[in-house]
Amino acid sequence: MTSASPALPAADAARITLYSFVCATLISATSSAPTPLYPLYHALYHLSPVTITLIFASYAFSLLIALLTFGRLSDFTGRRVMILAALLCNALALALFMLADSAGMLIAARIIQGMATGIALPTFGATILDGDKARGPLLNSITAFLGMLAGTMTGALLVTFAPFPTVSVYALLFMLMLLALALLPLMPETVSPVPGALRALKPNVAIPPRALGPLLRLAPVNVATWALGGFYLSLMPTLVILTTGLTSPFIGGSVVATLMLSATASVFIFRRWPPQRALFIGTLALIAGISLTLIGINHHLTTLLFFGTAVAGQGFGSVFSTIIKIVMPLAESHERAGLFAAFLVKSYLAFALPALLAGFAVPLLGLVATANYYCWGIILMAAVSLLAGRSAVRLKAERG
C-alpha cells in the first residue's frame, strides 16, 4: 500500500488537482468523441448496429479489464507513472483512430482507448482526492460528464463543418494529449511508492468493508443511470436520424451532448442537498426524463426528445454525484484508487452490457422497438430503487 507523501504545499496541491481534473476530463472527452461519427462510419464502412455496439462495447470491456488489473496500481507505484501510462495509451489510440479505415481498426483503437481510460480514471480520481479531499468528490463527479459533453459536442461540430471529418477531432485531441504529457514532469507526486505492485496486478475488486453496504444498496439506480449513458453513446445518434429524419451528425451529437450538459449542471444544482433527498429527486427525474424521451421517439417529436433528454440528464448527474459523495469518503488514502476502480467496474458493466444486447436486438426487433424495451428496462430498475425506500442511504450510520 502507498504511504502518503508529506503534506503538499498549497500551490503544489492546487496544481496537481487542476492538472488531474483537466486530464481526467480530456480522457473522458476522447472516449465520447467517436459517438457523433458512428452514423458516418455506418455509411462509409457499412457497419450494422451490432458492429457499432461491438465497437462501443470493446472499449467498455477493455476498460473493465484495465480497471481490474491496473486500477489499484497507482496506490503502489505512485500516481505519476500510471498517469504517464494512461496518457501514452490514449495518444496511441487517437493515432489509430486517425488511420482507421475499417471496423477492425476502429475496434483496435477502442480497445487501446479502453485500456487508457481504465488506467486513467482511478488514478486521476485518487490524485484529485489527494490534492483536495474536500472538493475531490465534486470534481470527480463532473469530469466524466464534462468530458463526454466536450467530446460529443466537439466531435459533432468537426464532423459536420470541418474537413477530414474522420480525422479532425482525433487530431485535435491528440495534440492536447501531447500537451498533457509535456506538463506531467512539472507535477508533484502525491503518494510514496511501496512494494507490492506485482501483487496489485492480480484482478481484485478492492472494496473497503464500510463501503460495501452503500455500494450494494445503491446498485439498482446506479445501473439504471449508466445503462442510459451506454445507450446514448452507442445507438442514440442513429436513432435520432431514424426518428426525426434529420441526417446531420450535429443533431445526433447534440442529443448526447444535451444529456451530458444537463448531468454536469445537476452536479452543481444538487451538491448541497442531503444525499437521501438528492437520490430520490434524481431517480424521479431519471424516470420522467426517459418517459418523455420515449414519447418524443415514438411520435417523432424532436423538441420533446431533447427536453426529455435534459430531464434524464438531471437524474443521471444527481444520482452519480451523490453516490460518489457517499462512497468515496469511506475509503482511506491507500484504498481510494481500489475503491474507485471497483465502483467504475460496476458502472461500466451497466454501461456496456445492456447496449451490446440492444445491438443484437436491433436486427430482430428494429431500432425503435429496441429503444422502447431498453428504456422501459431502465425505468423499471429506477422504480425498484424508489420502492426499496428512501431510507436506503444512511450516511451517518455508515460513517459511524
GUVEXKE-265429 format. One record per residue (C-alpha): residue number from 1; residue in one letter; z negated, x, y negated. Coordinates in Angstrom, 1 decimal. Last residue first. Layout:
resi = NUM&resn = A&pz = Z&px = X&py = Y
...
***
This chain:
resi = 400&resn = G&pz = -12.2&px = -20.1&py = -5.6
resi = 399&resn = R&pz = -8.7&px = -19.6&py = -6.6
resi = 398&resn = E&pz = -7.5&px = -22.1&py = -4.0
resi = 397&resn = A&pz = -10.1&px = -24.7&py = -5.1
resi = 396&resn = K&pz = -9.2&px = -24.3&py = -8.8
resi = 395&resn = L&pz = -5.6&px = -24.8&py = -8.1
resi = 394&resn = R&pz = -5.9&px = -27.9&py = -6.2
resi = 393&resn = V&pz = -2.3&px = -29.0&py = -5.8
resi = 392&resn = A&pz = -1.7&px = -31.6&py = -3.1
resi = 391&resn = S&pz = -3.7&px = -34.1&py = -5.2
resi = 390&resn = R&pz = -0.6&px = -35.7&py = -6.5
resi = 389&resn = G&pz = -0.2&px = -37.2&py = -3.0
resi = 388&resn = A&pz = 1.9&px = -36.6&py = 0.0
resi = 387&resn = L&pz = 3.9&px = -39.6&py = -1.2
resi = 386&resn = L&pz = 5.3&px = -37.5&py = -4.0
resi = 385&resn = S&pz = 6.3&px = -34.7&py = -1.7
resi = 384&resn = V&pz = 8.0&px = -37.1&py = 0.7
resi = 383&resn = A&pz = 9.9&px = -38.5&py = -2.3
resi = 382&resn = A&pz = 11.3&px = -35.1&py = -3.0
resi = 381&resn = M&pz = 12.5&px = -34.7&py = 0.5
resi = 380&resn = L&pz = 14.1&px = -38.2&py = 0.5
resi = 379&resn = I&pz = 15.8&px = -37.5&py = -2.8
resi = 378&resn = I&pz = 17.2&px = -34.2&py = -1.4
resi = 377&resn = G&pz = 18.5&px = -36.0&py = 1.6
resi = 376&resn = W&pz = 20.1&px = -38.6&py = -0.6
resi = 375&resn = C&pz = 21.8&px = -35.8&py = -2.4
resi = 374&resn = Y&pz = 23.3&px = -34.4&py = 0.7
resi = 373&resn = Y&pz = 24.4&px = -37.8&py = 2.1
resi = 372&resn = N&pz = 26.1&px = -38.6&py = -1.2
resi = 371&resn = A&pz = 27.7&px = -35.2&py = -1.6
resi = 370&resn = T&pz = 29.1&px = -35.4&py = 1.9
resi = 369&resn = A&pz = 30.6&px = -38.7&py = 1.1
resi = 368&resn = V&pz = 32.3&px = -37.3&py = -2.0
resi = 367&resn = L&pz = 33.6&px = -34.2&py = -0.2
resi = 366&resn = G&pz = 35.1&px = -35.9&py = 2.8
resi = 365&resn = L&pz = 33.3&px = -36.9&py = 6.0
resi = 364&resn = L&pz = 34.7&px = -34.7&py = 8.7
resi = 363&resn = P&pz = 36.3&px = -31.9&py = 6.7
resi = 362&resn = V&pz = 33.3&px = -31.9&py = 4.3
resi = 361&resn = A&pz = 30.6&px = -31.7&py = 7.0
resi = 360&resn = F&pz = 31.1&px = -28.0&py = 7.7
resi = 359&resn = G&pz = 30.7&px = -27.2&py = 4.0
resi = 358&resn = A&pz = 27.6&px = -29.5&py = 3.9
resi = 357&resn = L&pz = 26.0&px = -27.5&py = 6.7
resi = 356&resn = L&pz = 26.5&px = -24.4&py = 4.6
resi = 355&resn = A&pz = 25.0&px = -26.0&py = 1.6
resi = 354&resn = P&pz = 22.0&px = -27.2&py = 3.6
resi = 353&resn = L&pz = 21.4&px = -23.7&py = 5.0
resi = 352&resn = A&pz = 21.8&px = -21.6&py = 1.8
resi = 351&resn = F&pz = 19.4&px = -22.6&py = -0.9
resi = 350&resn = A&pz = 16.7&px = -24.0&py = 1.4
resi = 349&resn = L&pz = 16.8&px = -20.7&py = 3.2
resi = 348&resn = Y&pz = 16.8&px = -19.1&py = -0.3
resi = 347&resn = S&pz = 13.5&px = -20.8&py = -1.2
resi = 346&resn = K&pz = 11.6&px = -19.9&py = 1.9
resi = 345&resn = V&pz = 12.8&px = -16.3&py = 1.7
resi = 344&resn = L&pz = 12.0&px = -16.3&py = -2.0
resi = 343&resn = F&pz = 8.4&px = -17.2&py = -1.4
resi = 342&resn = A&pz = 8.0&px = -14.5&py = 1.2
resi = 341&resn = A&pz = 9.6&px = -11.9&py = -1.2
resi = 340&resn = F&pz = 7.3&px = -12.9&py = -4.0
resi = 339&resn = L&pz = 4.3&px = -12.5&py = -1.6
resi = 338&resn = G&pz = 5.5&px = -9.0&py = -0.5
resi = 337&resn = A&pz = 6.2&px = -7.8&py = -4.0
resi = 336&resn = R&pz = 2.8&px = -9.1&py = -5.3
resi = 335&resn = E&pz = 0.5&px = -7.8&py = -2.5
resi = 334&resn = H&pz = -0.4&px = -4.4&py = -3.9
resi = 333&resn = S&pz = -1.2&px = -5.9&py = -7.3
resi = 332&resn = E&pz = -3.4&px = -8.6&py = -5.8
resi = 331&resn = A&pz = -1.9&px = -12.0&py = -5.0
resi = 330&resn = L&pz = -3.2&px = -15.5&py = -5.9
resi = 329&resn = P&pz = -1.7&px = -15.1&py = -9.4
resi = 328&resn = M&pz = 1.7&px = -15.6&py = -7.8
resi = 327&resn = V&pz = 1.1&px = -19.0&py = -6.2
resi = 326&resn = I&pz = 0.2&px = -21.5&py = -8.9
resi = 325&resn = K&pz = 2.4&px = -20.2&py = -11.8
resi = 324&resn = I&pz = 5.3&px = -19.6&py = -9.4
resi = 323&resn = I&pz = 5.0&px = -23.2&py = -8.1
resi = 322&resn = T&pz = 4.9&px = -24.5&py = -11.7
resi = 321&resn = S&pz = 8.0&px = -22.6&py = -12.6
resi = 320&resn = F&pz = 10.0&px = -23.9&py = -9.7
resi = 319&resn = V&pz = 8.9&px = -27.5&py = -10.2
resi = 318&resn = S&pz = 9.4&px = -27.5&py = -14.0
resi = 317&resn = G&pz = 12.8&px = -25.8&py = -13.7
resi = 316&resn = F&pz = 14.3&px = -28.1&py = -11.0
resi = 315&resn = G&pz = 12.9&px = -31.3&py = -12.4
resi = 314&resn = Q&pz = 14.3&px = -30.6&py = -15.9
resi = 313&resn = G&pz = 17.6&px = -29.6&py = -14.2
resi = 312&resn = A&pz = 17.7&px = -33.0&py = -12.5
resi = 311&resn = V&pz = 17.7&px = -34.6&py = -15.9
resi = 310&resn = A&pz = 20.5&px = -32.3&py = -17.1
resi = 309&resn = T&pz = 22.5&px = -33.0&py = -14.0
resi = 308&resn = G&pz = 22.1&px = -36.7&py = -14.5
resi = 307&resn = F&pz = 23.4&px = -36.4&py = -18.1
resi = 306&resn = F&pz = 26.4&px = -34.3&py = -17.0
resi = 305&resn = L&pz = 27.4&px = -36.7&py = -14.2
resi = 304&resn = L&pz = 26.7&px = -39.6&py = -16.6
resi = 303&resn = T&pz = 29.2&px = -38.2&py = -19.1
resi = 302&resn = T&pz = 31.8&px = -37.6&py = -16.3
resi = 301&resn = L&pz = 31.7&px = -41.2&py = -15.0
resi = 300&resn = H&pz = 33.9&px = -41.2&py = -11.9
resi = 299&resn = H&pz = 32.1&px = -44.1&py = -10.3
resi = 298&resn = N&pz = 30.8&px = -42.4&py = -7.2
resi = 297&resn = I&pz = 30.1&px = -39.0&py = -8.9
resi = 296&resn = G&pz = 28.4&px = -40.5&py = -12.0
resi = 295&resn = I&pz = 26.3&px = -42.8&py = -9.8
resi = 294&resn = L&pz = 25.4&px = -39.8&py = -7.7
resi = 293&resn = T&pz = 24.4&px = -37.8&py = -10.8
resi = 292&resn = L&pz = 22.1&px = -40.6&py = -12.0
resi = 291&resn = S&pz = 20.3&px = -40.6&py = -8.6
resi = 290&resn = I&pz = 20.1&px = -36.8&py = -8.7
resi = 289&resn = G&pz = 18.5&px = -37.0&py = -12.2
resi = 288&resn = A&pz = 16.0&px = -39.7&py = -11.2
resi = 287&resn = I&pz = 14.8&px = -37.9&py = -8.1
resi = 286&resn = L&pz = 14.5&px = -34.5&py = -9.9
resi = 285&resn = A&pz = 12.8&px = -36.0&py = -12.9
resi = 284&resn = L&pz = 10.2&px = -37.7&py = -10.6
resi = 283&resn = T&pz = 9.6&px = -34.3&py = -9.0
resi = 282&resn = G&pz = 9.2&px = -32.7&py = -12.4
resi = 281&resn = I&pz = 6.7&px = -35.4&py = -13.5
resi = 280&resn = F&pz = 4.6&px = -34.9&py = -10.5
resi = 279&resn = L&pz = 4.8&px = -31.1&py = -10.5
resi = 278&resn = A&pz = 3.9&px = -30.9&py = -14.2
resi = 277&resn = R&pz = 1.0&px = -33.2&py = -13.7
resi = 276&resn = Q&pz = -0.5&px = -31.2&py = -10.9
resi = 275&resn = P&pz = 0.1&px = -27.9&py = -12.6
resi = 274&resn = P&pz = -1.6&px = -28.9&py = -15.9
resi = 273&resn = W&pz = 1.0&px = -28.7&py = -18.7
resi = 272&resn = R&pz = 1.2&px = -25.5&py = -20.8
resi = 271&resn = R&pz = 4.5&px = -24.3&py = -19.3
resi = 270&resn = F&pz = 6.1&px = -27.7&py = -19.1
resi = 269&resn = I&pz = 8.5&px = -27.5&py = -22.0
resi = 268&resn = F&pz = 9.0&px = -23.8&py = -21.7
resi = 267&resn = V&pz = 10.1&px = -23.9&py = -18.0
resi = 266&resn = S&pz = 12.0&px = -27.2&py = -18.8
resi = 265&resn = A&pz = 14.3&px = -25.3&py = -21.1
resi = 264&resn = T&pz = 15.4&px = -22.9&py = -18.4
resi = 263&resn = A&pz = 16.0&px = -25.8&py = -16.0
resi = 262&resn = S&pz = 18.1&px = -27.7&py = -18.6
resi = 261&resn = L&pz = 20.2&px = -24.6&py = -19.1
resi = 260&resn = M&pz = 20.6&px = -24.1&py = -15.4
resi = 259&resn = L&pz = 21.7&px = -27.6&py = -14.6
resi = 258&resn = T&pz = 24.0&px = -27.7&py = -17.6
resi = 257&resn = A&pz = 25.5&px = -24.3&py = -16.5
resi = 256&resn = V&pz = 26.5&px = -25.9&py = -13.2
resi = 255&resn = V&pz = 28.2&px = -28.8&py = -15.0
resi = 254&resn = S&pz = 29.8&px = -26.3&py = -17.4
resi = 253&resn = G&pz = 31.3&px = -24.2&py = -14.6
resi = 252&resn = G&pz = 33.1&px = -27.3&py = -13.2
resi = 251&resn = I&pz = 34.4&px = -28.1&py = -16.7
resi = 250&resn = F&pz = 35.4&px = -24.6&py = -17.5
resi = 249&resn = P&pz = 37.4&px = -24.3&py = -14.3
resi = 248&resn = S&pz = 39.8&px = -26.9&py = -15.9
resi = 247&resn = T&pz = 41.1&px = -29.4&py = -13.4
resi = 246&resn = L&pz = 39.6&px = -32.6&py = -14.9
resi = 245&resn = G&pz = 40.3&px = -35.4&py = -12.5
resi = 244&resn = T&pz = 36.7&px = -36.5&py = -12.7
resi = 243&resn = T&pz = 35.8&px = -37.0&py = -9.1
resi = 242&resn = L&pz = 37.9&px = -34.3&py = -7.4
resi = 241&resn = I&pz = 37.6&px = -31.7&py = -10.2
resi = 240&resn = V&pz = 33.8&px = -32.2&py = -10.3
resi = 239&resn = L&pz = 33.6&px = -31.9&py = -6.5
resi = 238&resn = T&pz = 35.3&px = -28.5&py = -6.6
resi = 237&resn = P&pz = 32.8&px = -27.2&py = -9.2
resi = 236&resn = M&pz = 29.9&px = -28.8&py = -7.2
resi = 235&resn = L&pz = 30.6&px = -27.2&py = -3.9
resi = 234&resn = S&pz = 28.8&px = -23.8&py = -3.9
resi = 233&resn = L&pz = 26.6&px = -23.3&py = -6.9
resi = 232&resn = Y&pz = 25.7&px = -27.0&py = -7.3
resi = 231&resn = F&pz = 25.0&px = -27.5&py = -3.6
resi = 230&resn = G&pz = 22.7&px = -24.4&py = -3.5
resi = 229&resn = G&pz = 20.8&px = -25.5&py = -6.6
resi = 228&resn = L&pz = 20.1&px = -28.9&py = -5.1
resi = 227&resn = A&pz = 18.9&px = -27.3&py = -1.8
resi = 226&resn = W&pz = 16.6&px = -25.1&py = -4.0
resi = 225&resn = T&pz = 15.0&px = -28.1&py = -5.6
resi = 224&resn = A&pz = 14.5&px = -30.1&py = -2.4
resi = 223&resn = V&pz = 13.1&px = -27.1&py = -0.5
resi = 222&resn = N&pz = 10.5&px = -26.5&py = -3.3
resi = 221&resn = V&pz = 9.6&px = -30.2&py = -3.2
resi = 220&resn = P&pz = 8.9&px = -30.1&py = 0.5
resi = 219&resn = A&pz = 7.2&px = -26.7&py = 0.6
resi = 218&resn = L&pz = 4.5&px = -27.3&py = -2.0
resi = 217&resn = R&pz = 1.8&px = -27.9&py = 0.6
resi = 216&resn = L&pz = 2.9&px = -24.9&py = 2.7
resi = 215&resn = L&pz = 3.0&px = -22.5&py = -0.2
resi = 214&resn = P&pz = -0.4&px = -23.8&py = -1.6
resi = 213&resn = G&pz = -2.1&px = -23.2&py = 1.7
resi = 212&resn = L&pz = -0.6&px = -19.7&py = 2.4
resi = 211&resn = A&pz = -1.7&px = -18.2&py = -1.0
resi = 210&resn = R&pz = -5.3&px = -17.5&py = 0.0
resi = 209&resn = P&pz = -4.2&px = -15.9&py = 3.3
resi = 208&resn = P&pz = -2.0&px = -13.4&py = 1.5
resi = 207&resn = I&pz = 1.6&px = -13.9&py = 2.5
resi = 206&resn = A&pz = 3.6&px = -10.9&py = 3.8
resi = 205&resn = V&pz = 6.6&px = -12.3&py = 5.7
resi = 204&resn = N&pz = 7.5&px = -9.3&py = 7.9
resi = 203&resn = P&pz = 10.7&px = -7.6&py = 8.9
resi = 202&resn = K&pz = 9.8&px = -4.0&py = 9.7
resi = 201&resn = L&pz = 10.9&px = -1.9&py = 6.7
resi = 200&resn = A&pz = 7.2&px = -1.7&py = 5.5
resi = 199&resn = R&pz = 6.5&px = 0.6&py = 8.4
resi = 198&resn = L&pz = 8.9&px = 3.1&py = 7.1
resi = 197&resn = A&pz = 7.3&px = 2.9&py = 3.6
resi = 196&resn = G&pz = 3.8&px = 3.5&py = 4.9
resi = 195&resn = P&pz = 2.6&px = 6.4&py = 2.8
resi = 194&resn = V&pz = 1.8&px = 5.9&py = -0.9
resi = 193&resn = P&pz = 3.9&px = 5.7&py = -4.1
resi = 192&resn = S&pz = 1.9&px = 5.2&py = -7.4
resi = 191&resn = V&pz = 2.7&px = 2.0&py = -9.3
resi = 190&resn = T&pz = 4.1&px = 1.2&py = -12.8
resi = 189&resn = E&pz = 6.7&px = 3.9&py = -13.2
resi = 188&resn = P&pz = 7.9&px = 4.3&py = -16.7
resi = 187&resn = M&pz = 11.4&px = 3.6&py = -17.9
resi = 186&resn = L&pz = 13.7&px = 6.1&py = -19.6
resi = 185&resn = P&pz = 15.3&px = 7.1&py = -16.3
resi = 184&resn = L&pz = 16.5&px = 3.5&py = -15.9
resi = 183&resn = L&pz = 18.5&px = 3.3&py = -19.1
resi = 182&resn = A&pz = 21.7&px = 4.7&py = -17.6
resi = 181&resn = L&pz = 21.5&px = 2.4&py = -14.6
resi = 180&resn = A&pz = 21.1&px = -0.7&py = -16.9
resi = 179&resn = L&pz = 24.2&px = 0.5&py = -18.9
resi = 178&resn = L&pz = 26.2&px = 0.8&py = -15.7
resi = 177&resn = M&pz = 25.2&px = -2.7&py = -14.7
resi = 176&resn = L&pz = 26.4&px = -4.0&py = -18.1
resi = 175&resn = M&pz = 29.8&px = -2.4&py = -17.5
resi = 174&resn = F&pz = 30.0&px = -4.0&py = -14.1
resi = 173&resn = L&pz = 29.1&px = -7.4&py = -15.6
resi = 172&resn = L&pz = 32.0&px = -7.2&py = -18.0
resi = 171&resn = A&pz = 34.4&px = -6.1&py = -15.2
resi = 170&resn = Y&pz = 33.2&px = -8.9&py = -12.9
resi = 169&resn = V&pz = 33.9&px = -11.5&py = -15.6
resi = 168&resn = S&pz = 37.4&px = -10.1&py = -16.2
resi = 167&resn = V&pz = 38.6&px = -9.6&py = -12.7
resi = 166&resn = T&pz = 39.6&px = -13.0&py = -11.1
resi = 165&resn = P&pz = 40.6&px = -14.4&py = -14.5
resi = 164&resn = F&pz = 43.0&px = -11.5&py = -15.4
resi = 163&resn = P&pz = 43.4&px = -12.6&py = -19.0
resi = 162&resn = A&pz = 40.6&px = -14.5&py = -20.6
resi = 161&resn = F&pz = 40.5&px = -18.2&py = -21.5
resi = 160&resn = T&pz = 39.6&px = -20.3&py = -18.4
resi = 159&resn = V&pz = 38.3&px = -17.6&py = -16.0
resi = 158&resn = L&pz = 36.5&px = -16.0&py = -18.9
resi = 157&resn = L&pz = 34.8&px = -19.1&py = -20.2
resi = 156&resn = A&pz = 33.8&px = -20.3&py = -16.7
resi = 155&resn = G&pz = 32.5&px = -16.9&py = -15.7
resi = 154&resn = T&pz = 30.5&px = -16.6&py = -18.8
resi = 153&resn = M&pz = 29.0&px = -20.0&py = -18.4
resi = 152&resn = T&pz = 28.3&px = -19.5&py = -14.7
resi = 151&resn = G&pz = 26.7&px = -16.1&py = -15.1
resi = 150&resn = A&pz = 24.7&px = -16.9&py = -18.3
resi = 149&resn = L&pz = 23.2&px = -20.1&py = -16.8
resi = 148&resn = M&pz = 22.6&px = -18.3&py = -13.5
resi = 147&resn = G&pz = 20.7&px = -15.5&py = -15.4
resi = 146&resn = L&pz = 18.7&px = -17.9&py = -17.5
resi = 145&resn = F&pz = 17.8&px = -19.9&py = -14.4
resi = 144&resn = A&pz = 16.8&px = -16.9&py = -12.2
resi = 143&resn = T&pz = 15.0&px = -15.1&py = -15.0
resi = 142&resn = I&pz = 13.1&px = -18.2&py = -16.2
resi = 141&resn = S&pz = 10.3&px = -18.4&py = -13.7
resi = 140&resn = N&pz = 9.7&px = -14.6&py = -13.6
resi = 139&resn = L&pz = 9.1&px = -14.6&py = -17.3
resi = 138&resn = L&pz = 6.6&px = -17.4&py = -17.1
resi = 137&resn = P&pz = 4.8&px = -15.8&py = -14.1
resi = 136&resn = G&pz = 4.7&px = -12.5&py = -16.0
resi = 135&resn = R&pz = 3.2&px = -13.8&py = -19.2
resi = 134&resn = A&pz = -0.4&px = -12.9&py = -18.4
resi = 133&resn = K&pz = 0.3&px = -10.1&py = -15.9
resi = 132&resn = D&pz = 2.5&px = -8.2&py = -18.3
resi = 131&resn = G&pz = 3.7&px = -4.8&py = -17.2
resi = 130&resn = D&pz = 2.7&px = -5.0&py = -13.5
resi = 129&resn = L&pz = 3.8&px = -8.7&py = -13.4
resi = 128&resn = I&pz = 7.3&px = -7.7&py = -14.6
resi = 127&resn = T&pz = 7.3&px = -5.0&py = -12.1
resi = 126&resn = A&pz = 6.5&px = -7.4&py = -9.2
resi = 125&resn = G&pz = 9.3&px = -9.7&py = -10.1
resi = 124&resn = F&pz = 11.7&px = -6.8&py = -10.7
resi = 123&resn = T&pz = 11.0&px = -5.5&py = -7.2
resi = 122&resn = P&pz = 10.8&px = -9.0&py = -5.5
resi = 121&resn = L&pz = 14.2&px = -10.0&py = -7.1
resi = 120&resn = A&pz = 16.0&px = -6.7&py = -6.9
resi = 119&resn = I&pz = 16.0&px = -5.8&py = -3.2
resi = 118&resn = G&pz = 17.2&px = -9.3&py = -2.1
resi = 117&resn = T&pz = 19.6&px = -9.3&py = -5.1
resi = 116&resn = A&pz = 21.3&px = -6.0&py = -4.0
resi = 115&resn = M&pz = 21.5&px = -7.1&py = -0.4
resi = 114&resn = G&pz = 23.0&px = -10.4&py = -1.5
resi = 113&resn = Q&pz = 25.6&px = -8.6&py = -3.6
resi = 112&resn = I&pz = 26.5&px = -6.5&py = -0.6
resi = 111&resn = I&pz = 27.1&px = -9.6&py = 1.4
resi = 110&resn = R&pz = 28.9&px = -11.3&py = -1.4
resi = 109&resn = A&pz = 31.3&px = -8.4&py = -1.8
resi = 108&resn = A&pz = 32.1&px = -8.5&py = 2.0
resi = 107&resn = I&pz = 32.6&px = -12.3&py = 1.9
resi = 106&resn = L&pz = 35.0&px = -11.9&py = -1.0
resi = 105&resn = M&pz = 36.8&px = -9.1&py = 0.8
resi = 104&resn = G&pz = 37.2&px = -11.3&py = 3.9
resi = 103&resn = A&pz = 38.3&px = -14.3&py = 1.8
resi = 102&resn = S&pz = 41.2&px = -12.3&py = 0.5
resi = 101&resn = D&pz = 42.4&px = -10.4&py = -2.6
resi = 100&resn = A&pz = 39.2&px = -8.8&py = -3.7
resi = 99&resn = L&pz = 39.5&px = -5.6&py = -5.9
resi = 98&resn = M&pz = 37.4&px = -6.9&py = -8.8
resi = 97&resn = F&pz = 34.9&px = -8.5&py = -6.4
resi = 96&resn = L&pz = 34.6&px = -5.1&py = -4.6
resi = 95&resn = A&pz = 33.7&px = -3.4&py = -7.8
resi = 94&resn = L&pz = 31.1&px = -6.1&py = -8.5
resi = 93&resn = A&pz = 29.6&px = -5.5&py = -5.1
resi = 92&resn = L&pz = 29.4&px = -1.7&py = -5.7
resi = 91&resn = A&pz = 27.6&px = -2.3&py = -9.0
resi = 90&resn = N&pz = 25.1&px = -4.6&py = -7.3
resi = 89&resn = C&pz = 24.4&px = -2.0&py = -4.7
resi = 88&resn = L&pz = 23.8&px = 0.6&py = -7.3
resi = 87&resn = L&pz = 21.5&px = -1.7&py = -9.4
resi = 86&resn = A&pz = 19.4&px = -2.6&py = -6.3
resi = 85&resn = A&pz = 19.0&px = 1.0&py = -5.1
resi = 84&resn = L&pz = 17.9&px = 2.2&py = -8.6
resi = 83&resn = I&pz = 15.4&px = -0.7&py = -8.9
resi = 82&resn = M&pz = 14.1&px = 0.4&py = -5.5
resi = 81&resn = V&pz = 13.5&px = 4.0&py = -6.7
resi = 80&resn = R&pz = 11.9&px = 2.7&py = -9.9
resi = 79&resn = R&pz = 9.3&px = 0.4&py = -8.4
resi = 78&resn = G&pz = 7.2&px = 2.8&py = -6.3
resi = 77&resn = T&pz = 7.9&px = 3.8&py = -2.7
resi = 76&resn = F&pz = 5.0&px = 1.8&py = -1.1
resi = 75&resn = D&pz = 4.8&px = -1.5&py = -3.0
resi = 74&resn = S&pz = 8.5&px = -1.0&py = -3.8
resi = 73&resn = L&pz = 9.2&px = -1.5&py = -0.1
resi = 72&resn = R&pz = 7.8&px = -5.0&py = 0.2
resi = 71&resn = G&pz = 11.0&px = -7.0&py = -0.1
resi = 70&resn = F&pz = 13.1&px = -4.3&py = 1.7
resi = 69&resn = T&pz = 13.2&px = -5.7&py = 5.2
resi = 68&resn = L&pz = 12.6&px = -9.4&py = 4.9
resi = 67&resn = L&pz = 14.0&px = -9.7&py = 1.4
resi = 66&resn = A&pz = 17.1&px = -7.7&py = 2.4
resi = 65&resn = I&pz = 17.7&px = -10.0&py = 5.4
resi = 64&resn = L&pz = 17.2&px = -13.0&py = 3.1
resi = 63&resn = L&pz = 19.7&px = -11.7&py = 0.5
resi = 62&resn = S&pz = 22.3&px = -11.2&py = 3.3
resi = 61&resn = F&pz = 21.7&px = -14.8&py = 4.3
resi = 60&resn = A&pz = 22.2&px = -16.0&py = 0.7
resi = 59&resn = Y&pz = 25.3&px = -14.0&py = 0.0
resi = 58&resn = S&pz = 26.9&px = -15.0&py = 3.3
resi = 57&resn = A&pz = 26.0&px = -18.6&py = 2.4
resi = 56&resn = F&pz = 28.3&px = -18.6&py = -0.7
resi = 55&resn = I&pz = 31.2&px = -17.1&py = 1.1
resi = 54&resn = L&pz = 30.6&px = -19.4&py = 4.0
resi = 53&resn = T&pz = 30.4&px = -22.4&py = 1.6
resi = 52&resn = I&pz = 33.9&px = -21.5&py = 0.3
resi = 51&resn = T&pz = 35.2&px = -21.0&py = 3.8
resi = 50&resn = V&pz = 33.9&px = -24.4&py = 5.0
resi = 49&resn = P&pz = 35.4&px = -26.0&py = 1.8
resi = 48&resn = S&pz = 38.8&px = -24.5&py = 2.9
resi = 47&resn = L&pz = 40.3&px = -21.5&py = 1.2
resi = 46&resn = H&pz = 44.0&px = -21.5&py = 0.4
resi = 45&resn = Y&pz = 43.9&px = -17.9&py = -1.0
resi = 44&resn = L&pz = 45.0&px = -18.6&py = -4.6
resi = 43&resn = A&pz = 44.1&px = -22.3&py = -4.9
resi = 42&resn = H&pz = 40.7&px = -22.1&py = -3.2
resi = 41&resn = Y&pz = 40.0&px = -18.8&py = -5.1
resi = 40&resn = L&pz = 40.7&px = -20.7&py = -8.3
resi = 39&resn = P&pz = 38.4&px = -23.6&py = -7.3
resi = 38&resn = Y&pz = 35.8&px = -21.0&py = -6.4
resi = 37&resn = L&pz = 36.0&px = -19.1&py = -9.7
resi = 36&resn = P&pz = 33.4&px = -21.1&py = -11.5
resi = 35&resn = T&pz = 30.8&px = -20.1&py = -8.8
resi = 34&resn = P&pz = 31.7&px = -16.4&py = -8.7
resi = 33&resn = A&pz = 29.4&px = -15.5&py = -11.7
resi = 32&resn = S&pz = 26.3&px = -17.0&py = -10.0
resi = 31&resn = S&pz = 25.0&px = -13.9&py = -8.3
resi = 30&resn = T&pz = 26.1&px = -11.7&py = -11.2
resi = 29&resn = A&pz = 24.0&px = -13.7&py = -13.6
resi = 28&resn = S&pz = 21.0&px = -13.5&py = -11.3
resi = 27&resn = I&pz = 21.2&px = -9.7&py = -11.3
resi = 26&resn = L&pz = 21.5&px = -9.7&py = -15.1
resi = 25&resn = T&pz = 18.4&px = -11.9&py = -15.5
resi = 24&resn = A&pz = 16.5&px = -9.5&py = -13.2
resi = 23&resn = C&pz = 17.8&px = -6.6&py = -15.4
resi = 22&resn = V&pz = 16.8&px = -8.2&py = -18.6
resi = 21&resn = F&pz = 13.3&px = -9.1&py = -17.3
resi = 20&resn = S&pz = 12.8&px = -5.6&py = -15.8
resi = 19&resn = Y&pz = 13.8&px = -3.9&py = -19.1
resi = 18&resn = L&pz = 11.6&px = -6.1&py = -21.1
resi = 17&resn = T&pz = 8.6&px = -5.6&py = -18.8
resi = 16&resn = I&pz = 9.2&px = -1.8&py = -18.6
resi = 15&resn = R&pz = 9.3&px = -1.5&py = -22.4
resi = 14&resn = A&pz = 6.3&px = -3.7&py = -23.1
resi = 13&resn = A&pz = 4.2&px = -1.8&py = -20.6
resi = 12&resn = D&pz = 5.4&px = 1.5&py = -22.2
resi = 11&resn = A&pz = 4.5&px = 0.3&py = -25.7
resi = 10&resn = A&pz = 1.1&px = -0.9&py = -24.6
resi = 9&resn = P&pz = 0.2&px = 2.3&py = -22.9
resi = 8&resn = L&pz = 0.2&px = 2.0&py = -19.2
resi = 7&resn = A&pz = -3.0&px = 1.7&py = -17.3
resi = 6&resn = P&pz = -3.1&px = 4.5&py = -14.7
resi = 5&resn = S&pz = -0.8&px = 3.7&py = -11.8
resi = 4&resn = A&pz = -1.8&px = 1.0&py = -9.4
resi = 3&resn = S&pz = -2.2&px = 2.1&py = -5.8
resi = 2&resn = T&pz = 0.5&px = 1.1&py = -3.5
resi = 1&resn = M&pz = 0.0&px = 0.0&py = 0.0
***
